[in-house]
Amino acid sequence: MKILIIEDETRIALTLKKTLELEDHQVKIAFDSDKGLGLAKDKSLDLIIMDLMLPGKYDGISLTKHLRNIKVNTPILMLTALDDVKNKVKGLSSGADDYLPKPFSLSELQARIKALSKRPKQIVGPILKIDDLTLDTSSNIVKRNGQVIKLSSKEYRLLSYLMFNKNQIISKDKIISHLWNDESFVVKNTIEVYIGYLRKKIDKAFPLKPELIHTVRGFGYKIGLKK
């Protein structure tokens, strides 16, 4: 994988670079957000590891937002010493794909990288469509029956994952792997909760429209028109 590290703490950045290169990754480092922005525009990158607190024009959250606004869709793993729910939500809502609080073990970092590498790469531009439900991957706008549907960052990623795999049964384990890294970080009931959130916004809010999100008992979930 080609990985960019945007981290102002030299010791951490160099340690991560050395560790990742031992795993045969190609690694570049930026020690501030200004250089990071320039390097992050490289479309051949597979992952960006970014600290929340950065010197330069942007901090990690505003830099992530800016990258998403200019259609840089490379997965972003955000690092921060601020281990609280508020900052985690801010990071994920800005467009980051995962969040790892400092201090962390290198084995945990490697597990997160492996999980992110399994996720389907986002295709920039196309609109995913099932019946009258649309998801614009370039603007992140979701609509049904012409109405914009507001989703949280996690709800959006779950819906896009299901829509990329429409009419296919997706197990809870696969959803955890792609959205929450692995089973040690989330209980399976959490998946049911988020599926419930999506059903409320996608199906129950449109009672005259066919249901699109289906539970396949004992197997998982799928999205599509029921046959």
C-alpha positions in Angstrom: 0.0 0.0 0.0 1.0 3.6 -0.6 0.5 5.4 2.7 0.9 9.1 3.6 1.5 10.0 7.3 0.6 13.6 8.3 2.0 13.9 11.8 4.0 16.8 13.4 5.6 14.7 16.2 8.8 13.6 14.5 9.4 10.6 16.7 5.9 9.2 16.1 6.0 9.8 12.4 9.4 8.2 11.9 8.5 5.2 14.0 5.3 4.7 12.0 7.2 5.0 8.8 9.8 2.4 9.8 7.2 0.0 11.1 5.0 0.3 8.0 8.0 -0.1 5.6 8.9 -3.3 7.3 5.4 -4.5 6.2 6.4 -3.6 2.6 4.3 -0.4 2.5 5.5 2.7 0.6 5.4 5.6 3.1 5.7 9.4 2.8 5.6 11.8 5.7 4.3 15.4 6.0 5.1 17.2 9.2 2.4 19.9 8.7 -1.0 20.3 7.1 0.3 22.5 4.2 2.7 19.9 2.9 0.2 17.2 3.8 -2.4 18.8 1.6 -0.1 18.8 -1.4 0.9 15.1 -0.9 -2.7 14.0 -0.1 -3.8 15.0 -3.6 -1.9 12.0 -5.0 -4.6 9.7 -6.4 -2.4 6.7 -6.2 -2.4 6.8 -2.3 -4.2 3.9 -0.6 -4.3 5.4 2.9 -3.7 8.7 4.8 -2.8 8.5 8.5 -3.5 11.9 10.0 -3.0 13.5 13.4 -5.9 15.6 14.7 -3.6 18.4 15.9 -1.4 19.8 13.1 0.6 23.0 12.5 -0.2 24.9 9.4 -3.3 26.3 7.8 -5.5 23.3 8.8 -6.0 21.0 11.8 -6.8 17.3 11.1 -10.6 17.8 11.0 -10.5 20.9 8.7 -7.9 19.3 6.4 -10.1 16.1 6.2 -13.1 18.3 5.3 -11.1 20.2 2.7 -9.9 16.9 1.1 -13.4 15.5 0.9 -14.6 18.8 -0.6 -12.0 18.7 -3.4 -13.0 15.0 -4.1 -10.0 13.3 -2.5 -11.6 10.0 -1.4 -8.5 8.2 -0.1 -9.4 6.5 3.2 -8.3 8.5 6.3 -7.3 7.1 9.7 -7.2 9.9 12.2 -4.9 9.9 15.2 -5.5 11.9 18.3 -4.6 12.1 22.0 -8.0 13.5 22.7 -9.8 10.3 23.5 -13.4 11.4 24.0 -16.7 10.9 22.2 -17.0 14.5 21.1 -13.7 14.6 19.2 -14.3 11.1 17.8 -17.7 12.2 16.4 -16.1 15.3 14.9 -13.4 13.3 13.2 -15.7 10.8 11.7 -18.2 13.4 10.7 -15.5 15.4 8.9 -15.1 12.5 6.5 -12.4 10.3 8.2 -12.9 6.6 7.9 -11.6 5.5 11.2 -10.2 6.9 14.5 -7.4 5.7 16.7 -6.6 7.4 20.1 -3.0 7.8 21.3 -1.3 6.0 22.8 -1.9 2.9 20.6 -0.1 -0.3 20.0 1.5 -0.9 16.6 -0.4 -4.1 16.3 -3.7 -2.2 16.8 -2.7 0.3 14.1 -1.8 -2.6 11.7 -5.2 -4.2 12.4 -7.0 -0.9 11.5 -4.9 -0.5 8.3 -5.8 -4.1 7.3 -9.5 -3.5 7.9 -9.5 -0.3 5.9 -7.7 -2.0 3.0 -10.6 -4.5 2.8 -13.2 -1.8 2.3 -14.4 -1.3 -1.3 -12.7 1.7 -2.9 -15.1 4.5 -3.4 -15.8 5.2 -7.0 -15.9 9.0 -7.6 -18.7 10.3 -9.7 -21.4 7.7 -10.1 -24.8 7.8 -8.5 -25.8 4.5 -6.9 -29.5 3.9 -7.4 -32.1 1.4 -6.1 -35.6 2.1 -7.2 -36.1 5.8 -6.2 -33.3 5.8 -3.7 -30.1 7.5 -4.9 -26.6 8.0 -3.3 -24.3 10.4 -5.0 -20.8 9.3 -4.2 -19.2 12.6 -5.3 -21.4 14.9 -3.1 -22.4 12.3 -0.4 -26.1 13.3 -1.0 -28.7 10.7 -0.4 -32.3 11.1 -1.8 -35.5 9.1 -1.9 -38.5 10.2 -3.9 -36.6 13.4 -4.6 -36.2 14.3 -0.9 -32.8 14.7 0.6 -32.2 12.3 3.6 -29.8 13.4 6.3 -27.6 10.7 7.6 -24.8 10.5 10.1 -21.3 9.6 8.9 -21.7 6.0 10.1 -25.2 5.7 8.6 -23.9 7.0 5.3 -21.0 4.5 5.2 -23.3 1.6 6.1 -25.8 2.6 3.4 -23.1 3.1 0.8 -21.6 -0.3 1.7 -25.0 -2.0 1.2 -25.7 -0.2 -2.0 -22.3 -1.0 -3.5 -23.4 -4.7 -2.8 -27.1 -4.4 -3.7 -29.1 -7.5 -3.8 -26.3 -9.4 -2.0 -26.6 -10.7 1.6 -24.1 -9.0 3.8 -23.3 -10.6 7.2 -22.9 -8.7 10.5 -19.3 -9.9 10.5 -18.6 -8.3 7.2 -20.3 -5.0 8.2 -18.2 -4.9 11.4 -15.0 -5.6 9.4 -15.7 -2.9 6.9 -17.2 -0.2 9.2 -15.8 -0.9 12.7 -12.6 -2.8 11.9 -13.2 -6.0 13.9 -15.5 -7.7 16.4 -13.4 -6.6 19.4 -14.5 -3.0 18.9 -18.2 -3.4 18.5 -21.0 -5.8 19.6 -23.2 -7.2 16.9 -26.3 -5.6 18.4 -24.8 -2.3 17.3 -25.4 -3.4 13.7 -29.0 -3.9 14.4 -29.3 -0.4 15.9 -27.8 1.2 12.8 -29.9 -0.9 10.4 -32.9 0.3 12.5 -31.7 4.0 12.0 -31.5 3.4 8.2 -34.9 1.7 8.0 -36.5 4.6 9.8 -35.0 7.2 7.4 -35.1 5.1 4.2 -38.2 2.9 4.5 -40.5 4.0 7.3 -40.3 7.7 6.2 -41.8 6.7 2.9 -44.7 4.4 3.7 -46.1 4.4 0.1 -42.8 3.2 -1.3 -41.5 -0.4 -1.3 -39.2 -1.4 1.5 -35.6 -1.6 0.4 -33.7 -2.8 3.5 -34.3 -6.5 4.3 -33.2 -8.8 7.1 -32.2 -12.3 6.0 -32.7 -14.3 9.2 -29.5 -16.1 10.3 -27.5 -14.6 7.5 -27.5 -10.8 7.6 -28.9 -7.9 5.5 -29.4 -6.8 2.0 -30.7 -3.8 0.1 -32.9 -4.0 -3.0 -36.4 -4.5 -4.3 -38.0 -7.6 -2.8 -38.6 -10.2 -5.5 
